[in-house]
């Protein structure tokens, strides 16, 4: 029993892979400030899955853009593996985003002129992985996503579910610590949506990643380890 308690204590003391504090984001529209995010925050640990919910227009996608280093918050702090994002120069932000973060969007965002395997290989090639190693890992990921039989097909030759499964494989290409998903099943029919979400959960658990996903579906949110909300711009 003592050993178990000690192990749990070590897990609880582990630094979060993502830490957000007092996050703020303001846009200027028509010369007037529009305060989308007004504060609050959360921690996300490896092996943890968090659902992000809130009304349309509440700032969920804005928060994901900020923690994914695609946009900069107006105020507050974001730590990724204990590194302060607000202190990073653009080169470091780009490298951190490439190496630490995977993205899955509502639309697959695959490059239409590249095959499924090429789409999955591209993030690895950008990181400097050799073509042979990138090919081997891409095949492995496509197989895990149950779309290996579509490896040589262009996105336009695949179904919506197959495209999104390929997008999941691409998001995992560089073995990120954090997976960010913005309504990852929102464009799919119920059957494909269920299959893609089950795939996400399975791969995140098996690879001990951390996942933050946006959803309007409370049934999906209930599958997460916990839920955070944005209410009146405050992340809770």
C-alpha positions as CSV (number, residue, x, y, z in Angstrom):
1,X,0.0,0.0,0.0
2,X,2.8,2.4,0.9
3,X,4.4,1.8,-2.5
4,X,1.2,2.5,-4.3
5,X,0.7,5.8,-2.3
6,X,4.3,6.8,-3.1
7,X,3.7,6.2,-6.8
8,X,0.5,8.3,-6.8
9,X,2.3,11.0,-4.9
10,X,5.0,11.1,-7.6
11,X,2.4,11.4,-10.3
12,X,0.6,14.2,-8.6
13,X,3.9,16.1,-8.1
14,X,4.8,15.7,-11.8
15,X,5.0,19.0,-13.6
16,X,2.0,19.5,-16.0
17,X,2.9,19.3,-19.7
18,X,0.6,22.4,-20.2
19,X,-0.1,25.1,-17.7
20,X,-2.3,28.1,-18.4
21,X,-2.7,31.0,-16.0
22,X,-4.8,34.2,-16.1
23,X,-5.2,33.8,-19.9
24,X,-6.5,36.9,-21.7
25,X,-7.1,37.6,-25.4
26,X,-8.4,40.9,-26.8
27,X,-9.2,41.7,-30.4
28,X,-9.8,45.2,-31.8
29,X,-12.9,45.4,-34.0
30,X,-14.0,48.8,-35.4
31,X,-11.6,50.5,-33.1
32,X,-13.1,48.9,-30.1
33,X,-11.6,46.2,-27.8
34,X,-13.3,42.8,-27.9
35,X,-12.4,40.8,-24.8
36,X,-12.7,37.1,-25.8
37,X,-10.6,35.5,-23.0
38,X,-10.7,37.3,-19.6
39,X,-8.7,35.1,-17.3
40,X,-8.6,31.8,-15.5
41,X,-6.6,28.7,-16.4
42,X,-5.9,25.0,-16.0
43,X,-3.2,22.4,-15.9
44,X,-3.0,19.4,-18.3
45,X,-0.8,16.4,-17.4
46,X,0.5,13.5,-19.5
47,X,-2.0,10.8,-19.9
48,X,-4.9,13.1,-19.2
49,X,-7.8,14.0,-21.5
50,X,-9.7,17.2,-20.9
51,X,-12.8,18.4,-22.7
52,X,-13.3,22.1,-23.3
53,X,-16.9,23.2,-23.5
54,X,-18.8,26.4,-23.7
55,X,-21.3,28.3,-25.9
56,X,-20.6,29.1,-29.5
57,X,-18.4,32.3,-29.6
58,X,-17.2,31.9,-26.0
59,X,-13.5,31.6,-27.0
60,X,-12.9,27.9,-27.2
61,X,-11.1,27.9,-30.5
62,X,-9.2,31.1,-29.5
63,X,-7.9,29.4,-26.4
64,X,-6.8,26.4,-28.5
65,X,-5.0,28.7,-30.9
66,X,-3.2,30.3,-28.0
67,X,-2.1,27.1,-26.2
68,X,-1.1,25.7,-29.6
69,X,1.2,28.7,-30.2
70,X,-0.6,29.7,-33.3
71,X,-1.6,33.0,-31.7
72,X,-0.3,35.0,-28.8
73,X,-2.5,35.8,-25.8
74,X,-2.8,39.5,-24.7
75,X,-2.0,38.6,-21.1
76,X,-1.3,35.7,-18.8
77,X,1.1,32.8,-19.2
78,X,1.3,29.5,-21.0
79,X,3.9,26.9,-20.0
80,X,4.6,23.9,-22.2
81,X,6.9,21.4,-20.6
82,X,7.8,24.1,-18.1
83,X,8.9,26.4,-20.9
84,X,7.3,29.9,-20.9
85,X,5.7,30.4,-24.3
86,X,5.5,34.2,-23.8
87,X,9.3,34.4,-23.6
88,X,9.9,32.4,-26.8
89,X,11.1,34.0,-30.0
90,X,9.4,33.0,-33.2
91,X,11.9,30.3,-34.1
92,X,11.5,28.6,-30.7
93,X,7.7,28.9,-30.9
94,X,7.7,27.2,-34.3
95,X,10.0,24.4,-33.1
96,X,8.0,23.9,-29.9
97,X,4.8,23.7,-31.9
98,X,6.3,21.3,-34.4
99,X,7.9,19.0,-31.8
100,X,5.5,19.2,-28.8
101,X,2.0,19.7,-30.2
102,X,-0.3,17.8,-32.6
103,X,-3.5,19.3,-34.1
104,X,-6.7,17.8,-35.3
105,X,-9.3,20.1,-36.7
106,X,-13.0,19.8,-37.5
107,X,-12.0,19.7,-41.2
108,X,-9.1,17.4,-42.0
109,X,-6.9,20.1,-43.6
110,X,-5.0,17.5,-45.6
111,X,-3.0,18.8,-48.5
112,X,-5.0,17.8,-51.5
113,X,-2.1,17.2,-53.9
114,X,-0.4,14.8,-51.6
115,X,-1.3,11.2,-50.8
116,X,-2.3,10.0,-47.3
117,X,1.2,8.7,-46.6
118,X,2.8,11.9,-47.9
119,X,0.6,14.0,-45.7
120,X,1.6,12.0,-42.6
121,X,5.3,12.1,-43.6
122,X,5.5,15.9,-44.1
123,X,5.7,16.9,-40.4
124,X,8.5,14.4,-39.8
125,X,10.4,15.5,-42.9
126,X,10.1,19.1,-41.7
127,X,11.7,18.0,-38.4
128,X,14.7,16.4,-40.3
129,X,13.7,12.8,-40.1
130,X,15.0,10.7,-43.0
131,X,12.6,9.8,-45.7
132,X,13.0,6.1,-45.0
133,X,12.2,6.5,-41.3
134,X,9.4,8.9,-42.0
135,X,7.9,6.4,-44.4
136,X,8.1,3.5,-41.9
137,X,6.5,5.6,-39.1
138,X,3.8,6.9,-41.5
139,X,2.8,3.4,-42.5
140,X,2.7,2.4,-38.8
141,X,0.5,5.3,-37.9
142,X,-1.9,4.8,-40.9
143,X,-2.2,1.2,-39.9
144,X,-3.0,2.2,-36.3
145,X,-5.7,4.5,-37.7
146,X,-7.1,1.7,-39.9
147,X,-6.4,3.6,-43.2
148,X,-3.2,1.9,-44.3
149,X,-5.1,0.6,-47.4
150,X,-5.5,4.2,-48.4
151,X,-1.8,5.2,-48.1
152,X,-1.4,5.9,-51.8
153,X,-4.7,7.7,-52.2
154,X,-5.2,11.5,-52.5
155,X,-7.6,13.0,-49.9
156,X,-10.3,13.5,-52.6
157,X,-10.3,9.8,-53.2
158,X,-11.1,9.0,-49.6
159,X,-14.3,9.2,-47.5
160,X,-14.7,11.9,-44.8
161,X,-14.0,9.3,-42.1
162,X,-10.9,8.1,-43.8
163,X,-9.7,11.7,-44.3
164,X,-10.1,12.5,-40.6
165,X,-8.4,9.2,-39.6
166,X,-5.5,10.2,-41.8
167,X,-5.5,13.7,-40.1
168,X,-5.3,11.9,-36.7
169,X,-2.3,9.9,-38.0
170,X,-0.6,13.1,-39.2
171,X,-1.2,14.8,-35.8
172,X,0.7,12.0,-34.1
173,X,3.6,12.0,-36.6
174,X,6.2,13.7,-34.4
175,X,5.0,11.9,-31.2
176,X,3.7,15.1,-29.6
177,X,3.3,15.5,-25.8
178,X,0.1,17.4,-26.4
179,X,-2.8,16.7,-28.8
180,X,-5.2,19.6,-29.4
181,X,-8.5,18.8,-31.2
182,X,-11.0,21.4,-32.2
183,X,-14.4,19.7,-32.8
184,X,-12.6,16.7,-34.3
185,X,-15.8,14.8,-35.2
186,X,-18.0,17.8,-36.0
187,X,-18.0,17.3,-39.8
188,X,-18.7,13.6,-39.7
189,X,-21.8,11.5,-39.6
190,X,-22.6,9.8,-36.3
191,X,-21.1,6.4,-37.2
192,X,-17.8,7.9,-38.5
193,X,-17.7,10.4,-35.6
194,X,-17.9,7.6,-33.0
195,X,-15.2,5.7,-34.8
196,X,-12.8,8.7,-35.1
197,X,-13.3,9.7,-31.4
198,X,-12.7,6.1,-30.2
199,X,-9.5,6.1,-32.3
200,X,-8.4,9.4,-30.7
201,X,-9.0,8.1,-27.2
202,X,-7.2,4.8,-27.9
203,X,-4.1,6.4,-29.5
204,X,-3.8,9.1,-26.8
205,X,-4.0,6.5,-24.0
206,X,-1.6,4.1,-25.6
207,X,1.0,6.8,-26.3
208,X,0.6,8.5,-22.8
209,X,-0.2,11.8,-24.4
210,X,-2.2,14.7,-23.1
211,X,-5.3,15.8,-25.0
212,X,-7.4,18.9,-24.9
213,X,-10.4,18.8,-27.2
214,X,-13.2,21.2,-27.9
215,X,-16.7,19.8,-28.3
216,X,-20.4,20.7,-28.2
217,X,-21.3,17.1,-27.6
218,X,-21.7,16.5,-23.9
219,X,-21.7,12.7,-24.5
220,X,-18.1,13.1,-25.8
221,X,-17.2,15.5,-23.0
222,X,-18.3,12.8,-20.5
223,X,-15.6,10.5,-21.9
224,X,-12.9,12.9,-20.8
225,X,-11.1,12.7,-17.5
226,X,-12.5,16.1,-16.6
227,X,-14.1,19.1,-18.3
228,X,-13.2,22.8,-18.3
229,X,-15.6,25.5,-19.4
230,X,-15.4,29.1,-20.7
231,X,-18.1,31.3,-19.2
232,X,-18.1,35.0,-19.8
233,X,-14.5,34.7,-21.1
234,X,-13.3,33.0,-17.9
235,X,-11.6,29.6,-18.2
236,X,-12.8,27.4,-15.3
